[in-house]
Amino acid sequence: MYTALYRTCRPEVFEEILGQEHIVKILKNQVASDNLSHAYLFCGTRGTGKTSTARILAKAVNCLSDGAKPCGTCAHCKAISDGNFMDVIEIDAASNNGVENIRELRESVKYPPAVGNKKVYIIDEVHMLSTGAFNALLKTLEEPPEHVMFILATTEPNKLPLTILSRCMRLDFRRVPQSTIAGNMKKICQERNIAITDDAVRLLANSADGSVRDGLSILDQVLAGGDTVIDREKVIEYVGTTGEEFFIDLTELVLLKKSAEALVLLNDVLQEGKDVKQIMKDWVSHYRSLLITKFVRDAEDMLNMSSENLNRIRQQSNQISIDEIDYAVTKLSKTINDARWSTNPRVLLELAIVAIAAGEGYEETILKQPVKTVIKEDKEEFHQPQNEPQKHMQKPAQKQDVFVNSLACSTENDELWSSIFEEGEGSTGSYNLIRSGTRLVEIAQDSFTIVANSDFTHRFAEQKKADLEKLLSQKVGRHLRMHCRVQGDAVLDNKADETVNIAREAENLLGIKIDIE
C-alpha cells in the first residue's frame, strides 16, 4: 500500500527537523547534559513538526546508543518509529478529552517503564481537553514520577489554562521558511528521479504557506500524475492553486485600474474549478492582511502566514491607501452578502472588481456630486450710479457673500454629516450604508433633513433614527429631530425652489445672469 510523503519523509533524528533550529539546539543540549524537563509544551501552527519532534525527543530519552542521541538505528528508536514501543504513549486529546481518560492516565503513570528509561506521554491537540480533564491532570503534570515525561502539543495555546502553561517548558514552533520547504521538495524529487523546475518548486512552497506537511501533501498530489518532468504549468494544472500570489496579482491589477486584465485573471482561476464565494472571502482576508501590515511590524503570527508571503503583502500595502482598503472591504462584504441569494455570484464578483478598480461606487458618486452653478455675465454692463453714497456701495458685496455662503452650505453639511460617524462607529455597529447612502441637506432650529439614495437606505436610516438624532444633536449643541426622505421626493423640489429664489435675488443685486444646472 502506498504511504503518503508526509509519513515516509517524517524526520527521525534532530538533524532532519526543518526550520526549527532554535528548538533543536535547546533539546539536544538538554539531552546531552541530562537536564530534561518533566513536561514540555510544543506550540505552533499545523505541519511545523510538533509531533515529529515529540517522537524524536522520546527516542532520545530511551535511545541505547552511547553517542549522539537519538541514533535512529537502535531497537528502541526503530520501535518508537514504528509505534510499537510500550513506554511511549500517544494520546489524541480531541477524542480522549474526558475526565475518565485522564484518570486512567493518572493510574498508569504510577507504573515504571517496561522497556525503556522513561515513560513518555505525548498528548496531541491538548487544548481540546475539557475543564474537568485539565483539573484532573494538574497535580500529575506538576509532580510526575521520576520515570515519566509529558509532551503536550497544541495549535492553540491561548485555550490552555494558565495553571497548565505554568507547569510546562514552552517551545514555540515557527512557520518553516519557503526556501527550506522548496529545498526539501527538490531533494525528494531528485531521490525519485523526477525533474522539477525552480518555478514549480517555488509555487508549491508558496502554497504550503510555512507548513511542511501541507507542502508534502501538495507535492504528493502533483507526483501522482506520473510525470517525470514537472513545471509551473503542471502544478497549476494538478493543484489549481489560488494562494496569496493570485490575490496579490488581482489586487495589483485593481490598483492599476486594469479592469479587463483583472477579469481575465479571475476567469482563468474560475475555469480551474475554484469557488466564486470562497474567492470573495479570501480576497477580503487579503485586504485585511494589507491593513494589518500597514501598522504591525511583526505580523507573521497574527496573520498566520509565512515570512515570504508577508513580505510580498507588506510591499503591496505600501502602495495602497487606507481609503482604498476601506472601500474594497466594504464593497466585497456587500457582494458576499448579496451572493448568498444570487443564482450567479460570479457576475456580482465581476461587478465588484470593476467598481473597486474605478475607485468609487456609482451610487456614491451620484449622491456626493455637488450642485453645479454656472454664473454668466449679462451682455448689459451693470453700472453703479455715481451719486450713490458709499454705504450703498457695500450692500451688493454683502448680499453676494450671503449667496456664496448659501451655496457652500451643502459642503459644510456634508462635512458635519461625515463627522458624526466617527463617534457612531464606536458606539453602535456599522454606519457605512448610511454614510455612503445618505446626505444631510438642511438643519433647522429644531430638526434636520437627510436624503437617502434608495428605499432600503431610507428604511435603515429610520431604524437608526434615535442614534442619528443623538449624534447630530451633540455636534450642534441642541436637540434636533430627524426627517428622512428618498431622493426624488418633494423635499428636493423645495430645496431646488429655494436655490432658484436665491439665484434670482443675486441677479437683481449683482446685475448678472445665473444659470443653475
C-alpha positions in Angstrom: 0.0 0.0 0.0 1.2 3.5 -0.9 2.3 5.6 2.1 1.9 9.4 1.9 5.0 11.6 1.6 4.4 13.3 4.9 4.7 9.9 6.6 7.6 8.5 4.6 9.6 11.7 4.8 9.0 12.3 8.6 12.2 13.2 10.4 13.8 10.5 12.6 16.6 12.5 14.3 17.1 16.1 15.4 19.2 17.0 12.4 16.3 16.2 10.0 13.9 18.6 11.6 13.2 21.5 9.2 13.2 25.2 10.1 13.2 24.8 13.9 16.9 25.3 14.7 16.2 27.1 17.9 14.2 24.2 19.4 16.6 21.6 18.1 19.5 23.4 19.9 17.6 23.5 23.2 16.6 19.9 23.2 19.9 18.5 22.0 21.7 20.4 24.8 19.2 19.1 27.4 19.6 15.5 26.2 23.4 15.8 26.2 23.5 17.2 29.7 20.7 15.0 31.0 18.9 18.1 32.2 15.5 17.3 30.8 12.2 18.9 31.9 9.4 16.8 33.2 6.8 18.5 31.0 7.1 20.2 27.6 4.5 22.3 25.7 5.0 22.4 21.9 3.1 25.2 20.3 2.8 26.2 16.7 0.7 26.1 13.5 -0.1 22.9 11.7 2.6 21.0 9.9 5.6 22.6 11.6 6.9 19.4 13.3 5.5 19.3 16.8 4.5 15.7 16.9 7.6 14.6 15.0 9.8 16.5 17.4 8.0 14.9 20.4 8.7 11.4 19.0 12.4 12.3 18.4 12.6 13.5 22.0 11.0 10.3 23.2 13.6 8.4 21.2 16.4 10.5 22.7 15.5 9.7 26.3 15.2 6.0 25.5 18.0 5.5 23.0 20.5 2.7 23.6 23.4 4.5 21.7 26.4 5.7 23.6 27.0 8.5 21.1 24.6 11.2 19.9 21.0 10.6 20.8 18.8 9.6 19.2 20.7 7.4 16.8 17.6 6.3 14.8 19.0 2.8 14.3 18.8 1.0 17.7 16.0 -1.3 18.6 14.3 1.3 20.8 14.5 4.1 18.1 13.0 1.8 15.5 10.3 0.6 17.8 9.2 4.2 18.5 9.3 5.0 14.8 7.0 2.0 14.1 4.7 2.9 17.0 5.4 -0.4 18.8 7.3 0.9 21.9 5.4 0.2 25.1 6.8 3.2 27.0 5.8 5.9 24.5 2.1 6.5 24.7 0.4 8.9 22.2 -3.0 10.3 23.2 -5.3 12.2 20.9 -7.0 14.8 23.2 -9.6 15.5 20.6 -11.2 12.1 21.0 -10.0 11.4 24.6 -10.9 14.6 26.3 -12.9 13.5 29.3 -12.1 13.2 33.0 -12.2 9.4 32.9 -9.4 9.4 30.2 -7.2 11.5 32.4 -7.9 9.4 35.4 -6.7 6.3 33.5 -3.6 8.2 32.7 -3.0 9.1 36.3 -3.2 5.5 37.3 -0.9 4.3 34.5 1.9 6.8 35.4 2.4 5.0 38.7 3.9 2.0 37.0 7.6 2.1 35.9 8.6 1.8 32.3 8.5 -1.7 30.9 11.5 -1.5 28.5 13.0 2.0 28.2 14.4 4.5 30.6 11.4 6.8 30.7 7.6 6.6 30.1 6.7 9.4 27.6 3.2 10.6 27.2 2.6 12.6 24.1 -0.8 14.4 24.2 -1.7 15.9 20.8 -4.2 18.8 20.5 -4.1 19.2 24.2 -6.3 22.3 24.1 -9.3 20.0 23.3 -9.3 18.6 26.9 -12.3 19.6 29.0 -12.1 21.8 32.0 -12.5 18.8 34.3 -9.8 16.9 32.4 -7.4 19.8 32.8 -8.1 19.9 36.6 -7.5 16.2 36.9 -4.2 16.5 35.1 -2.8 19.4 37.1 -1.2 17.6 40.1 0.2 14.8 38.0 1.7 17.3 35.5 3.2 19.3 38.3 4.9 16.5 40.2 5.1 13.3 38.0 7.2 10.4 39.0 10.9 10.5 38.0 10.4 8.0 35.2 7.6 9.9 33.5 7.8 12.8 30.9 4.9 14.7 29.4 5.0 16.3 26.0 1.9 18.4 25.2 1.3 19.6 21.6 -1.2 22.3 20.5 -2.0 24.7 17.7 -4.0 27.0 20.1 -2.0 27.6 23.3 -4.3 30.5 24.1 -7.0 28.0 25.0 -4.9 26.3 27.7 -5.4 27.3 31.4 -2.6 29.3 32.9 -2.2 26.6 35.5 -1.2 24.2 32.7 1.1 26.7 31.0 3.0 27.5 34.2 3.8 23.8 34.7 5.5 23.2 31.3 8.5 24.3 29.4 7.0 26.1 26.4 8.7 25.8 23.0 7.1 27.7 20.0 7.5 26.3 16.6 7.8 28.8 13.8 6.5 28.6 10.3 9.1 27.0 8.1 10.7 29.4 5.5 9.7 29.0 1.9 13.3 28.4 0.8 13.6 25.5 3.3 10.4 23.8 2.1 11.4 24.3 -1.5 14.8 22.7 -0.9 13.3 19.7 0.8 10.8 19.2 -2.1 13.6 19.4 -4.7 15.6 16.8 -2.7 12.6 14.4 -2.6 12.1 14.8 -6.4 15.7 14.1 -7.0 15.6 10.9 -5.0 12.7 9.8 -7.2 14.4 10.8 -10.4 11.9 13.5 -11.2 13.0 16.8 -12.7 11.1 19.8 -11.3 11.7 23.4 -12.3 12.5 26.2 -9.8 9.3 28.0 -10.7 7.3 24.9 -9.9 9.0 24.3 -6.6 8.5 28.0 -5.6 4.8 27.8 -6.4 4.4 24.6 -4.4 6.4 26.0 -1.4 4.4 29.2 -1.6 1.1 27.3 -1.5 2.4 25.4 1.6 2.5 28.8 3.5 5.0 27.6 6.1 3.6 24.1 6.7 5.9 21.2 5.8 3.0 18.7 5.9 0.8 20.9 3.6 3.7 21.2 1.2 4.3 17.5 1.0 0.6 16.8 0.6 0.5 19.2 -2.4 3.7 17.6 -3.8 2.2 14.2 -3.4 -0.8 15.3 -5.5 1.5 16.5 -8.3 3.7 13.4 -8.3 0.6 11.2 -8.5 0.3 12.4 -12.1 3.2 10.2 -13.1 5.2 12.9 -14.9 9.0 12.7 -14.9 9.2 16.5 -15.7 7.2 18.9 -13.6 7.0 22.6 -14.4 4.8 25.5 -13.2 2.0 24.8 -15.7 1.8 21.2 -14.5 1.5 22.4 -10.9 -1.3 24.8 -11.8 -3.0 22.0 -13.8 -3.0 19.5 -11.0 -3.4 21.8 -8.0 -5.2 24.8 -9.4 -3.7 26.9 -6.7 -5.2 30.3 -5.7 -2.8 31.1 -2.9 -1.6 34.6 -1.9 0.1 35.0 -5.2 -3.3 35.1 -7.0 -4.7 37.7 -4.7 -1.6 39.8 -4.8 -1.8 39.8 -8.6 -5.5 40.6 -8.6 -5.2 43.4 -6.2 -2.3 44.8 -8.2 -4.4 44.9 -11.3 -7.2 46.6 -9.5 -4.8 49.2 -8.1 -3.6 50.0 -11.6 -7.3 50.2 -12.7 -6.8 47.4 -15.2 -10.3 46.0 -15.0 -10.0 44.0 -18.2 -6.9 42.1 -17.1 -8.3 41.5 -13.7 -11.5 40.0 -15.2 -9.3 37.7 -17.4 -7.3 36.6 -14.4 -10.5 35.8 -12.5 -11.8 33.9 -15.5 -8.6 31.8 -15.6 -8.9 30.8 -12.0 -12.7 30.0 -12.2 -12.0 27.7 -15.2 -9.8 25.7 -12.8 -12.9 25.0 -10.7 -12.4 27.4 -7.9 -15.4 28.5 -5.9 -16.5 32.1 -6.5 -17.8 32.7 -3.0 -14.6 31.4 -1.4 -12.5 33.7 -3.7 -14.6 36.6 -2.3 -13.9 35.7 1.3 -10.2 35.0 0.7 -9.9 38.4 -1.1 -11.4 40.2 1.9 -8.8 38.3 4.1 -6.1 39.6 1.7 -7.2 43.2 2.2 -7.2 42.6 6.0 -3.6 41.4 5.7 -2.8 44.6 3.8 -4.4 46.6 6.6 -2.6 44.8 9.4 0.9 45.0 7.7 0.5 48.8 7.5 0.5 49.1 11.3 2.0 45.9 12.7 5.7 45.3 12.0 5.9 41.6 13.0 2.5 40.3 11.9 3.6 36.8 10.9 1.8 35.0 13.7 -1.1 37.5 13.7 -1.8 36.8 10.0 -0.8 33.1 10.2 1.3 33.1 7.1 5.0 32.6 6.0 7.5 35.4 6.2 7.9 35.3 2.4 4.2 35.9 1.8 4.2 38.5 4.5 7.0 40.4 2.7 5.0 40.4 -0.5 1.9 41.7 1.2 3.9 44.4 3.0 5.3 45.7 -0.3 1.8 45.9 -1.7 0.4 47.6 1.5 2.9 50.4 0.9 1.2 51.1 -2.5 -2.4 51.2 -1.2 -4.2 53.8 1.0 -6.5 53.2 3.9 -9.4 54.6 2.0 -8.8 52.2 -0.8 -8.7 49.2 1.6 -11.9 50.5 3.4 -13.8 50.9 0.1 -12.7 47.4 -1.2 -13.6 45.6 2.0 -16.9 47.4 2.2 -17.7 46.6 -1.4 -16.6 43.0 -1.2 -18.5 42.4 2.1 -21.7 43.7 0.4 -21.0 41.5 -2.6 -20.6 38.4 -0.3 -23.9 39.2 1.4 -25.7 39.6 -1.9 -24.1 36.4 -3.3 -26.0 34.4 -0.6 -29.2 34.9 -2.6 -27.8 35.1 -6.1 -28.0 32.3 -8.7 -25.0 33.8 -10.4 -22.5 35.1 -7.9 -19.8 35.3 -10.5 -21.4 38.4 -12.0 -21.5 40.1 -8.6 -17.8 39.5 -8.2 -17.0 40.8 -11.6 -19.1 44.0 -10.9 -17.2 44.4 -7.6 -13.8 44.1 -9.5 -14.9 46.9 -11.9 -16.2 49.1 -9.1 -13.1 48.7 -6.9 -10.9 49.4 -9.9 -12.9 52.5 -10.7 -12.1 53.7 -7.2 -15.6 54.6 -6.1 -19.1 53.3 -6.3 -21.6 54.6 -8.8 -24.3 55.3 -6.3 -21.9 57.1 -4.0 -20.5 59.2 -6.9 -24.0 60.4 -7.9 -25.0 61.1 -4.3 -21.9 63.1 -3.4 -21.8 65.0 -6.7 -22.1 68.7 -5.8 -24.7 71.0 -7.5 -23.0 72.8 -10.4 -23.8 76.5 -10.5 -22.9 78.3 -13.7 -22.6 82.1 -13.5 -22.7 84.0 -16.8 -22.2 87.7 -17.3 -25.1 89.6 -18.8 -24.5 91.4 -22.1 -25.5 94.7 -20.5 -23.0 96.1 -18.0 -24.1 96.8 -14.5 -23.3 100.4 -13.6 -23.4 101.8 -10.1 -24.8 105.3 -10.0 -22.1 107.9 -9.4 -24.2 109.9 -6.9 -24.9 106.8 -4.7 -23.5 107.1 -1.1 -20.5 104.9 -0.2 -22.6 102.8 2.2 -24.8 101.6 -0.6 -21.7 100.5 -2.5 -21.1 97.8 0.1 -24.5 96.3 0.0 -24.2 94.2 -3.2 -20.9 92.7 -1.9 -22.6 91.7 1.4 -25.5 90.1 -0.4 -23.1 88.3 -2.6 -21.3 86.8 0.4 -24.7 85.6 1.7 -25.4 84.0 -1.6 -22.0 82.2 -1.8 -22.4 81.0 1.8 -25.7 79.6 0.9 -24.2 77.6 -1.9 -21.3 76.5 0.3 -23.8 75.3 2.9 -24.0 71.9 1.1 -20.3 71.3 1.6 -20.5 72.2 5.3 -23.4 69.9 5.8 -21.5 67.1 4.1 -18.5 67.6 6.4 -20.8 67.7 9.5 -22.7 64.6 8.4 -19.5 62.7 7.9 -18.0 63.8 11.2 -20.8 62.2 13.3 -20.0 58.7 12.1 -16.5 58.7 13.7 -18.3 58.5 17.1 -21.2 56.4 15.8 -18.9 53.6 14.6 -17.5 53.1 18.1 -20.9 53.0 19.8 -23.3 51.2 17.5 -22.3 48.7 14.8 -21.5 49.8 11.2 -22.9 53.0 9.7 -21.2 52.5 6.3 -24.5 52.2 4.5 -25.9 55.4 6.0 -22.6 57.2 5.5 -22.4 56.4 1.8 -26.2 56.3 1.0 -27.5 59.5 2.6 -26.8 63.2 2.6 -27.6 66.0 5.1 -29.5 68.7 3.1 -30.9 71.0 5.8 -30.5 71.9 9.5 -33.4 73.9 11.0 -33.9 75.2 14.5 -35.3 72.0 15.9 -34.9 69.5 13.1 -32.7 68.3 10.3 -33.4 66.6 7.0 -31.4 63.9 5.2 -31.9 62.4 1.7 -31.5 58.7 1.1 -30.5 57.3 -2.3 -32.8 54.3 -2.1 -35.8 52.9 -0.2 -33.6 50.3 1.5 -31.2 53.0 2.8 -34.2 55.1 3.9 -35.5 52.2 6.0 -32.1 51.5 7.5 -31.7 55.2 8.4 -35.2 55.2 10.1 -34.1 52.2 12.2 -31.1 54.2 13.4 -33.1 57.4 13.8 -32.6 57.7 17.6 -28.9 57.2 17.3 -28.5 59.7 14.5 -30.6 62.3 16.3 -28.4 61.9 19.4 -25.1 62.1 17.5 -26.0 65.2 15.5 -27.6 67.0 18.5 -24.3 66.5 20.4 -22.5 68.2 17.5 -24.7 71.2 17.1 -25.5 71.7 20.8 -29.3 71.4 20.7 -31.9 68.7 20.4 -32.9 68.0 16.8 -35.5 65.7 15.2 -34.7 63.8 12.0 -36.7 63.9 8.8 -35.6 61.4 6.1 -36.7 61.4 2.5 -35.9 59.3 -0.5 -34.0 61.1 -3.3 -36.6 62.5 -5.8 -39.3 63.3 -3.2 -40.9 66.7 -2.9 -38.4 67.9 -0.3 -35.8 68.0 -3.0 -38.0 70.1 -5.2 -38.5 72.5 -2.4 -34.7 72.8 -1.9 -34.4 73.4 -5.7 -37.0 76.2 -5.5 -35.1 77.7 -2.6 -31.9 77.7 -4.6 -33.7 79.3 -7.6 -35.0 82.1 -5.3 -31.5 82.8 -4.0 -30.2 82.9 -7.6 -32.9 85.4 -8.7 -32.2 87.6 -5.7 -28.5 87.6 -6.6 -29.4 88.5 -10.2 -31.3 91.6 -9.0 -28.5 92.7 -6.7 -25.4 91.9 -8.9 -26.9 92.5 -12.3 -25.6 89.2 -13.7 -27.4 86.2 -15.1 -27.2 83.0 -13.1 -28.0 79.6 -14.6 -28.4 76.6 -12.3 -27.7 73.2 -13.9 
